Amino acid sequence: MTNISTYEIDIVTSENTKIHDVDFNNLQFGRVFTDHMFSCDFVDGKWQRPQIMPYQPMTIEPSARVFHYGQAVFEGMKAYKDDDGNVFLFRPEENFKRINKSAARLAIPEFPKEYFFEGLRQLLSLDNEWIKPGVGNSLYLRPFVIATEPAIAAAPAEAYRFMIICSPAKAYYKGKVSVLFAEKFSRSADGGVGFAKAAGNYAAQFYPTSLAQKKGFQQIIWTDASTHEYLEEAGTMNIFFRVNDKLITAPNNDRILDGVTRKSVIQLAEDMGIECEVRRVAVKEIKDAARDGSLKEIFGAGTAAVISPISAFEHAEDIFELEDVEDSYASRFKKAILDIQHNLSEDKHGWRYEVL
């Protein structure tokens, strides 16, 4: 291993690479990790000097507060490589702002911007070969922060660890996606942490989602916690509905994640001259539209999934199948986003961030 120091980041490079053992044509999402990882500790009231080191297990005490009080937030990002070998991120400033917004809600200290961006640059430089060119290929990036202080009193920790790990990725969902509209369980409530990418938000979804999967559905579209009459978001995606030629999506609030792909779709709809309403979406409205044929599409939008068309939904024992639409909005948005991410089209909004 080689020890170097770059822009206040200590780097220890791996002696060997695992890349030759990876079948990049048959990847399971989030199962394979690159050779290096980024780590930075918060102790004595400040963030310490960051490190990049070989990907490895880490030692943490069983009394670490993250295990007992759930102080953990994360982000999801991707790196892309064009045919000339240039590497890009997609709107990383939004991810940086959101992880600090999530952290603040869980009483976790915000992470410095220069460490975040330089850490990503150095990490991607070291693991550059793991980023494969071609539309559909990407390197998924997982920044996260956990409370590491060994203490079990019910209070915010005084020590944390910020990390970034990387995993090569292809499509998140394979084939068609069907969903269940929630009738009983809730993802989050008013005044809660639904807007944050808090680890516990996802843990709370697993049980009801497993029940939906036993019925043959991949995801749940969550409804508001008070009445279950309004559709909000899915477990891994924000949701869009196309009624006739109009696009509809739920507004952001303290229950719904402010998705980067979601806001990109809203802007692209404006660019394409597609009317997009951001408002409350009633379950009854979508079921009525499905019955009278005006519901043309439902699709999810998220970093991992990009754009995922939904082929069917169920609510209150009513099942609705959606027919394939020629030149669908979902396909148009997906192509537009992927073309920007892979440097295949104009980027008039400045979303593409060149790293290498």
C-alpha positions, 0 to 999 in steps of 0.5 A, a space after each residue: 500500500 502507498 501512503 500519500 496526502 492530497 489536499 488535506 486528505 490522507 490516502 492509502 492505496 490498495 495493494 490489489 484490485 478486486 475488479 478482475 473478479 467482477 462480472 459487470 454484465 451481471 451485477 446485483 445492485 449494491 452487492 459489489 464494492 470498489 477497492 477504496 472508501 472515504 472516511 472522516 471522523 467528527 471528534 472534539 467538536 470538529 471534523 478531523 482530517 479525511 482519509 481514503 483507504 482500501 475498502 475494509 471492515 471497520 471496528 465500532 463499539 456495540 455501545 455506539 449510539 447509532 445502534 441504539 438511537 438511529 442517528 444515521 443518514 445517507 445519500 444516493 449518487 452516481 458517477 458516469 463515464 463518457 466514451 472519451 473517459 471523462 467522469 461526471 456526477 449529476 447535480 451533486 450540489 443537491 445531494 450535498 445540501 440534502 445530506 446536511 439537511 438530513 443530518 441537521 434534522 437528526 442533530 448530526 453536525 453538517 459536513 464541510 463542502 470542500 471535504 465532500 467534493 474533494 473526497 469524491 474527486 480523489 475517490 473516483 480518481 482511484 477507482 476510475 476503472 470501476 466506472 464503465 462507459 455506456 448508457 445504463 452503466 454507472 458507479 453508485 455512490 453512497 455517502 453516509 454518516 453514523 453516530 459512533 460515540 460509545 454511550 447509550 444515554 438517550 442524547 445526540 452523540 458527540 462523535 460521528 463518522 462520515 463515509 463514502 463507499 462505491 458500487 458498480 450498478 446497472 438497472 435497479 428494477 428489471 422488467 415491469 414494476 407493479 405497486 400497491 397503494 397503501 391503505 393502512 401503513 404510513 411511511 412518515 407523518 407530519 412533523 417527522 423525518 420523512 423529508 430526510 434520508 434517515 436510515 430508519 425511514 427505510 427500515 420502517 418500510 421493509 415490513 409493509 413492503 414485504 407484505 406487498 411483495 408476497 402479493 406480487 408487488 415490487 413497491 408500495 406507493 405511500 399515502 398520507 398518514 392522516 387519511 390515506 386518501 392522497 398519494 405521496 411517494 414510493 419506497 425508493 422513488 418519487 411518483 408521477 402520474 400522467 392523466 391524458 397529457 398532463 403530468 401530476 406529482 405530489 408537492 414536497 412537504 415534511 413527509 416526502 423526500 425532495 428527490 433530485 431526479 424528481 425536480 429534474 423531471 419537473 424542469 424537463 417537462 417544462 423544457 418539453 412543453 409538457 404541463 406539470 401540476 405539483 399538487 395533492 393527488 387523490 387515490 380516488 382521482 387516479 382510480 377514476 382516471 384508470 377506469 375512464 382511460 385517461 390515466 396513461 402512465 405512472 412512473 417512479 423517479 429516483 437516483 437508483 431507479 432513474 425512471 421506472 414505468 409502473 405497469 399495474 397498481 392495486 387499491 382496496 382489492 381493485 386491480 388496474 393494468 396500464 397499457 404500454 404507451 407509444 413515445 411515453 413520457 417515462 421513456 422521453 424523460 429517461 432518455 433525456 436524463 441519461 443523455 445528460 448524465 453520459 455527456 450525450 446531449 446539451 446540458 443547458 441547466 448545468 446539471 453535469 458536474 465533471 470530476 475527472 
